[in-house]
Amino acid sequence: MFTREAGLQQLAKCSDWDVIIIGGGATGLGVAVDSASRGYKTLLLEQSDFAKGTSSRSTKLIHGGVRYLAQGNIDLVREALYERGLLLKNASHLVKNQSFIIPAYRWWDAFFYTFGLKLYDFFSGKLSFGKVLRLNKTEMASRLPTIKTEKLKGGVVYADGQFDDARLAINLAQTAIEHGATVLNYVQVNGLQKAINGKITGVSAVDVESKNIYVLKAKVIVNATGVFTDVVLQMDNPEAKNIIRPSQGIHLVFDRSILPGKEAIMIPKTVDGRVLFLVPWHQRVVVGTTDTLVQRHSLEPEPLDNEVDFVLSTLNTYLKKPVTKSDVLSQFAGLRPLAAPKDGSEKTKEISRSHKIMVAPSGLITITGGKWTTYRRMAQDTIDKAIALERLPKKACRTTSLLIHGADGSAEDSNHLYVYGTDQVFIENLILDFPELGEKLHPRLEFLKAEVVWAVQNEMARTVEDVLSRRVRILVLDAQAAYAIAPEVAALMATYLHKDVHWQQSQVETFRKIAQRYILK
């Protein structure tokens, strides 16, 4: 059962676990799937909603990292390309092959990019997504009709992966449950339990909704809290120094008219030496990202004015028709949990993106770094570390070929319900039983009332924001529309959650405060 009630019942029945995971983002959910699929008694606790933080705010790419290749980080690229190939097989309803075009405005750029990308594809081996091709100026103009052609010499096309991050997170939670894990959102770990010798023995946690308190034992405690890593480390040791420095990346979302074809664009070198992507996603275009070190973590980071200006000015360097702030359908920001630079450097480019596993004297296992593409490998390494420490009996990893919930072999997006994979038929049956649920949530959007009901009944959605941000991605696709439909969504949810009118009013007010941050003024 994919319900929070079922999870809470299991929590009430059992206080002794093999593995307790703190954090319900990509990494924590991956660890839960790995642990449960090996047969360990597994519990995951998330203080907010699954993927509420960084894991729902990515550039929507499953990729090896072309930039890391340019930096000479061959091992990271190899690992990520291998994991990209596994994800295409194991989450086939959400991960798809996406062609990217790099425009070249100097002759030698085309040669340079072609060589580098052929090397990139070579490292993917049998899991290649497609050949690298040179394009002349005419071909570029045909495939990218909105791009500036003045001084354009040609371009290079290569293949990488594109996906829906928050939907994959929900499906990972469901996969973990299918393999026997207990997975709960809105349960906050507020303390660590220790034996007299200082070794960690469990956690104390509170249900954010009911305020019920739980004291839970486990052989292994995993800290997979991303940008909140230091909070848990300091629960373990109040003297612990911060090891995470959050880096903010923002994205702007536009109508498909700025990139009407099927190809994405990769701008290889912005003025600050980074890359910028324009990615077709859910019939819109996501443009990003930036890389700005920030002083503190937050569940709801906001794009900075200079970041927005940077993305718009870079974009307008390449587009025939300039875009302005009024063209932005939604803006969102995410925080990357980077290792704090030891020398006080502000250069995020030089901070390693590879993951690290640390074991505290208390026995707390912390996993940091990495990215969505490598979540499975991070999880495998984490559980392997617990086995190596002799905290768990040895069992082999099963996730290289483990299908994620919903996988049906196709990410064909002619029908927007494709993201539900094998669950799509159940949503369609819901509409057959209750035809009014087939109505659109907003006149200019494709999303249906049935999706709200499905999210509440089968995907542990508890708030309007859970639904509109991470189950049905309206907040990040069209923030004004999300703002407008909040009362209708709250009323629909209240029916199925058995909530009163005061709950609805509170939900709408809370959601609209959040939605304001996604509307670019």
Secondary structure as GFF3:
##gff-version 3
##sequence-region A 1 521
A	DSSP	alpha_helix	4	13	.	.	.	ID=ss1
A	DSSP	beta_strand	16	22	.	.	.	ID=ss2
A	DSSP	alpha_helix	26	37	.	.	.	ID=ss3
A	DSSP	beta_strand	42	45	.	.	.	ID=ss4
A	DSSP	three_ten_helix	54	56	.	.	.	ID=ss5
A	DSSP	beta_strand	61	62	.	.	.	ID=ss6
A	DSSP	alpha_helix	66	70	.	.	.	ID=ss7
A	DSSP	alpha_helix	74	90	.	.	.	ID=ss8
A	DSSP	beta_strand	96	104	.	.	.	ID=ss9
A	DSSP	alpha_helix	107	124	.	.	.	ID=ss10
A	DSSP	three_ten_helix	125	127	.	.	.	ID=ss11
A	DSSP	beta_strand	133	136	.	.	.	ID=ss12
A	DSSP	alpha_helix	137	143	.	.	.	ID=ss13
A	DSSP	beta_strand	154	162	.	.	.	ID=ss14
A	DSSP	alpha_helix	165	178	.	.	.	ID=ss15
A	DSSP	beta_strand	182	184	.	.	.	ID=ss16
A	DSSP	beta_strand	187	194	.	.	.	ID=ss17
A	DSSP	beta_strand	200	207	.	.	.	ID=ss18
A	DSSP	beta_strand	213	223	.	.	.	ID=ss19
A	DSSP	three_ten_helix	226	228	.	.	.	ID=ss20
A	DSSP	alpha_helix	229	236	.	.	.	ID=ss21
A	DSSP	beta_strand	244	255	.	.	.	ID=ss22
A	DSSP	three_ten_helix	256	258	.	.	.	ID=ss23
A	DSSP	beta_strand	264	267	.	.	.	ID=ss24
A	DSSP	beta_strand	276	281	.	.	.	ID=ss25
A	DSSP	beta_strand	284	288	.	.	.	ID=ss26
A	DSSP	beta_strand	292	293	.	.	.	ID=ss27
A	DSSP	alpha_helix	305	318	.	.	.	ID=ss28
A	DSSP	three_ten_helix	325	327	.	.	.	ID=ss29
A	DSSP	beta_strand	330	339	.	.	.	ID=ss30
A	DSSP	three_ten_helix	348	350	.	.	.	ID=ss31
A	DSSP	beta_strand	356	359	.	.	.	ID=ss32
A	DSSP	beta_strand	365	368	.	.	.	ID=ss33
A	DSSP	three_ten_helix	372	374	.	.	.	ID=ss34
A	DSSP	alpha_helix	375	388	.	.	.	ID=ss35
A	DSSP	three_ten_helix	399	401	.	.	.	ID=ss36
A	DSSP	three_ten_helix	416	423	.	.	.	ID=ss37
A	DSSP	alpha_helix	424	433	.	.	.	ID=ss38
A	DSSP	three_ten_helix	435	438	.	.	.	ID=ss39
A	DSSP	alpha_helix	449	458	.	.	.	ID=ss40
A	DSSP	alpha_helix	464	465	.	.	.	ID=ss41
A	DSSP	pi_helix	466	471	.	.	.	ID=ss42
A	DSSP	alpha_helix	474	477	.	.	.	ID=ss43
A	DSSP	alpha_helix	479	497	.	.	.	ID=ss44
A	DSSP	alpha_helix	501	516	.	.	.	ID=ss45
###
